[in-house]
Amino acid sequence: MERKMHDYGPIIVKARDVAGMTIQDMLNKYARPGKHDWAWLKTSPFRPFFQHLCFSFKNQIFSVLVNPVDPPKRVSFLPKDDIENQIRECESNNLIPCLFDVDVKTMKPISGEWNLVHSRTGKDVIPQDISDDTPVEMAPWELLNMGIETAINALEKSGHEICSFCDVPGINPQLWFVIKGDSVPSSLTIRTVAASSTEVITINDFIHEEKMKKYKHYFLNIELEHPAEHGYEPGKLYRAAPFHIKLKGLEPLPKALETHDYIKLEKGPQIWVKEMPEELS
């Protein structure tokens, strides 16, 4: 089963490539020699999403929506709802929402250097001017994103096949995969927390929906901890810092709900990963 890409359309796909190459050039230009100043946190074009790209520079994280515009009036091809969704999620997770404007006629950035403007204020965003080495605690989206990436790496290393995933907070399950030797997709719900955390995650009661009963559903608990020698406060997690990662087993979700008190079901509107196996769509 192949992973599915969001149907951006040819303009967005080309503009996204331009943005990625431009930002990478700037990261290479401003990163300090010998330092791990930057990282790509999102480059996969899977839906649903609130950003096309996401990268970190030192202690700040920049969420990027590619914005194809038609000069000179700069008419945007990007739906207003996309920008509003991005701003909402960024303000909830301490991310900096940015637009990357691309001229649809020339497929070139509108301005030089980073070509990033703040999605709310319209002011230029210059990452090297607003980032430093001050410790910043990780926000919920960062933990979710890291948990998904950790799960994908572990599943693929074990020979399982990833179908789709979603790092938008509040949508579950976060991932669909096919177990090695099987042919039916299974879902995965992920909890990513600081080591020994008692934080409870609450998920929608999707496993009892009629069309979900024929699928297997799994749970993965991931605990993160900074090495003691780095001197970070126990129980807290910080950006751009090294981690010890502990995966506490892939177990059936119904069993996890019975066994652990840190995962609960709630009744309410069902929110799904929209890019599910075809028979679920």
C-alpha positions as CSV (number, residue, x, y, z in Angstrom):
1,M,0.0,0.0,0.0
2,E,1.5,3.4,-1.0
3,R,1.4,6.4,1.2
4,K,-0.9,9.1,-0.2
5,M,0.0,12.6,-0.9
6,H,-2.4,15.5,-0.4
7,D,-3.7,16.7,-3.8
8,Y,-2.1,20.2,-3.7
9,G,-2.4,20.8,-7.4
10,P,0.6,21.6,-9.6
11,I,1.0,25.2,-8.5
12,I,1.3,24.4,-4.9
13,V,3.6,21.4,-5.5
14,K,6.0,23.6,-7.5
15,A,5.8,26.5,-5.0
16,R,6.4,24.1,-2.1
17,D,9.6,22.9,-3.8
18,V,10.8,26.4,-4.3
19,A,10.1,27.2,-0.6
20,G,12.0,24.1,0.6
21,M,15.1,24.8,-1.5
22,T,15.1,28.5,-0.5
23,I,14.7,27.8,3.2
24,Q,17.4,25.1,3.1
25,D,19.9,27.6,1.5
26,M,19.2,30.0,4.3
27,L,19.6,27.4,7.0
28,N,22.9,26.4,5.5
29,K,23.9,30.1,5.4
30,Y,23.1,31.0,8.9
31,A,23.7,27.8,10.9
32,R,26.8,28.0,13.1
33,P,29.7,25.6,12.1
34,G,29.6,22.5,14.2
35,K,26.3,23.3,15.8
36,H,22.9,21.5,15.2
37,D,21.1,24.7,14.7
38,W,18.3,23.6,12.4
39,A,16.0,20.6,11.6
40,W,13.2,19.9,9.3
41,L,10.2,18.9,11.4
42,K,7.6,18.5,8.6
43,T,8.2,17.9,4.9
44,S,5.7,15.1,4.2
45,P,2.7,16.3,2.1
46,F,0.1,14.2,4.0
47,R,-3.3,15.5,5.0
48,P,-5.0,16.8,7.0
49,F,-2.4,19.5,7.9
50,F,-2.1,23.1,9.0
51,Q,1.2,23.7,7.4
52,H,3.1,22.7,4.2
53,L,6.5,22.8,5.8
54,C,7.9,23.2,9.3
55,F,11.5,23.7,10.5
56,S,13.4,24.7,13.6
57,F,16.2,27.2,13.9
58,K,17.9,27.2,17.3
59,N,15.1,27.5,19.9
60,Q,12.3,28.7,17.6
61,I,10.0,26.7,15.3
62,F,8.6,28.1,12.0
63,S,5.4,26.9,10.5
64,V,5.2,27.6,6.7
65,L,2.3,27.8,4.3
66,V,3.3,28.2,0.7
67,N,1.3,31.1,-0.7
68,P,1.2,31.3,-4.5
69,V,0.4,34.9,-5.5
70,D,-0.3,36.7,-8.7
71,P,1.6,40.1,-8.8
72,P,1.3,43.0,-8.8
73,K,-1.9,42.9,-6.7
74,R,-0.6,39.8,-5.0
75,V,-3.9,37.9,-5.3
76,S,-3.4,34.8,-3.3
77,F,-4.4,31.2,-4.3
78,L,-4.3,30.1,-0.7
79,P,-7.7,29.6,1.0
80,K,-8.2,32.0,4.0
81,D,-9.3,29.1,6.2
82,D,-5.8,27.5,5.7
83,I,-4.2,30.6,7.1
84,E,-6.6,30.9,10.0
85,N,-6.1,27.2,10.9
86,Q,-2.3,27.7,10.8
87,I,-2.4,30.8,13.1
88,R,-4.7,29.0,15.6
89,E,-2.5,25.9,15.9
90,C,0.7,28.0,16.0
91,E,-0.6,30.2,18.8
92,S,-1.6,27.1,20.7
93,N,1.8,25.5,20.3
94,N,4.4,28.3,20.4
95,L,5.2,28.1,16.7
96,I,5.8,31.1,14.4
97,P,3.2,31.1,11.6
98,C,4.8,32.1,8.3
99,L,3.7,32.6,4.7
100,F,6.2,32.0,1.8
101,D,4.9,34.0,-1.2
102,V,5.8,32.7,-4.6
103,D,5.1,34.4,-7.9
104,V,2.9,32.0,-9.9
105,K,4.1,33.4,-13.2
106,T,7.8,33.0,-12.6
107,M,7.8,30.4,-9.8
108,K,10.2,32.5,-7.8
109,P,10.1,33.9,-4.3
110,I,8.6,37.4,-4.1
111,S,11.5,38.7,-2.0
112,G,15.1,37.8,-1.1
113,E,16.7,35.8,1.7
114,W,14.1,33.8,3.7
115,N,11.1,35.3,2.0
116,L,9.0,34.7,5.1
117,V,6.3,37.0,6.4
118,H,4.2,36.5,9.6
119,S,0.8,35.0,8.7
120,R,-1.0,37.4,11.1
121,T,1.0,40.6,11.0
122,G,2.5,40.5,7.5
123,K,5.8,41.6,8.9
124,D,9.1,40.0,7.7
125,V,10.2,37.0,9.7
126,I,14.0,36.7,10.0
127,P,14.8,33.5,11.9
128,Q,18.4,34.3,12.8
129,D,17.2,37.6,14.5
130,I,14.6,36.0,16.7
131,S,16.3,32.7,17.7
132,D,18.9,31.9,20.3
133,D,20.0,29.2,22.7
134,T,17.6,30.0,25.6
135,P,15.8,26.7,26.7
136,V,12.2,26.6,25.5
137,E,9.8,23.9,26.6
138,M,8.3,21.7,24.0
139,A,4.6,22.3,23.1
140,P,2.0,19.6,22.6
141,W,2.4,19.6,18.8
142,E,6.1,19.1,19.0
143,L,5.6,16.0,21.3
144,L,3.0,14.7,18.9
145,N,5.2,15.2,15.9
146,M,8.2,13.6,17.6
147,G,6.1,10.6,18.8
148,I,4.8,10.0,15.2
149,E,8.3,10.2,13.8
150,T,9.6,7.8,16.5
151,A,6.8,5.4,15.8
152,I,7.3,5.5,12.0
153,N,11.0,4.7,12.4
154,A,10.3,1.8,14.8
155,L,7.6,0.3,12.7
156,E,9.5,0.5,9.5
157,K,12.6,-0.9,11.2
158,S,10.4,-3.9,12.2
159,G,9.3,-4.4,8.6
160,H,5.8,-2.9,8.9
161,E,4.4,-0.6,6.2
162,I,3.2,2.9,6.9
163,C,0.0,3.9,5.1
164,S,-0.6,7.4,6.4
165,F,-0.2,9.6,9.4
166,C,-1.4,13.0,10.8
167,D,0.2,15.4,13.3
168,V,-2.7,17.8,13.7
169,P,-3.5,17.9,17.4
170,G,-6.9,16.4,18.4
171,I,-7.1,14.0,15.5
172,N,-6.8,10.3,16.2
173,P,-5.7,7.7,15.5
174,Q,-2.5,9.4,14.4
175,L,-1.2,6.7,12.1
176,W,-2.3,3.8,9.9
177,F,0.0,0.9,9.1
178,V,0.1,-2.7,7.8
179,I,1.7,-5.3,10.0
180,K,4.4,-7.3,8.3
181,G,2.7,-10.4,6.8
182,D,-0.8,-8.9,7.1
183,S,-2.9,-7.2,4.4
184,V,-5.4,-5.3,6.5
185,P,-4.5,-1.8,7.8
186,S,-4.2,-1.2,11.6
187,S,-4.5,2.0,13.5
188,L,-2.0,3.4,16.0
189,T,-2.7,5.8,18.8
190,I,0.4,7.4,20.4
191,R,1.1,9.0,23.8
192,T,4.4,10.9,24.0
193,V,5.3,12.3,27.4
194,A,8.3,13.0,29.7
195,A,9.6,10.0,31.5
196,S,7.4,8.9,34.5
197,S,4.7,11.4,33.5
198,T,1.2,10.7,34.8
199,E,-0.4,12.9,32.1
200,V,-3.7,11.4,30.8
201,I,-4.5,11.5,27.2
202,T,-8.2,11.4,26.1
203,I,-9.1,10.1,22.7
204,N,-12.4,9.9,20.8
205,D,-14.2,6.6,21.0
206,F,-13.5,5.6,17.4
207,I,-12.8,1.9,18.1
208,H,-16.5,1.1,18.7
209,E,-17.7,2.7,15.5
210,E,-19.2,0.0,13.3
211,K,-16.9,0.6,10.3
212,M,-13.8,0.4,12.5
213,K,-14.6,-2.9,14.2
214,K,-13.0,-5.0,11.4
215,Y,-9.6,-3.3,12.0
216,K,-7.0,-3.9,14.6
217,H,-6.1,-0.9,16.8
218,Y,-2.9,-0.5,18.7
219,F,-1.4,1.8,21.3
220,L,2.2,3.0,21.7
221,N,3.6,4.8,24.8
222,I,6.7,6.8,24.2
223,E,8.7,8.4,27.1
224,L,11.4,11.1,26.6
225,E,14.1,12.1,29.0
226,H,17.0,14.4,28.8
227,P,20.4,13.0,29.8
228,A,21.1,13.9,33.4
229,E,24.4,15.5,32.6
230,H,22.8,18.2,30.6
231,G,21.2,19.7,33.8
232,Y,17.6,20.1,32.5
233,E,14.8,20.2,35.1
234,P,13.4,16.6,35.6
235,G,10.0,16.1,34.1
236,K,10.3,18.8,31.5
237,L,11.2,18.6,27.8
238,Y,13.0,21.2,25.9
239,R,13.5,22.0,22.2
240,A,16.8,21.3,20.4
241,A,18.0,19.1,23.3
242,P,19.2,15.5,23.3
243,F,16.8,12.8,24.5
244,H,16.7,9.3,25.7
245,I,13.7,7.6,24.0
246,K,11.9,4.7,25.5
247,L,9.1,2.8,23.7
248,K,6.8,0.9,26.0
249,G,5.6,-1.8,23.6
250,L,3.1,-1.9,20.8
251,E,-0.1,-3.3,22.4
252,P,-3.7,-3.6,21.4
253,L,-5.6,-0.4,22.2
254,P,-8.5,-2.2,24.0
255,K,-6.0,-3.9,26.3
256,A,-4.2,-0.5,26.9
257,L,-7.5,1.1,27.9
258,E,-8.1,-1.6,30.4
259,T,-4.6,-1.7,31.8
260,H,-3.4,1.9,31.9
261,D,-5.0,4.8,33.7
262,Y,-3.2,7.3,31.5
263,I,-5.4,6.7,28.4
264,K,-9.1,7.3,28.4
265,L,-12.0,7.3,25.9
266,E,-14.5,10.1,25.5
267,K,-17.8,10.2,23.7
268,G,-18.3,12.9,21.1
269,P,-17.9,13.8,17.5
270,Q,-15.5,11.5,15.7
271,I,-12.3,13.1,14.3
272,W,-10.4,10.8,12.0
273,V,-7.2,10.7,10.1
274,K,-8.9,11.7,6.8
275,E,-6.3,9.9,4.6
276,M,-7.4,6.4,5.7
277,P,-7.3,3.2,3.7
278,E,-9.6,3.5,0.7
279,E,-12.3,1.3,2.1
280,L,-12.7,3.6,5.1
281,S,-13.0,6.8,3.0
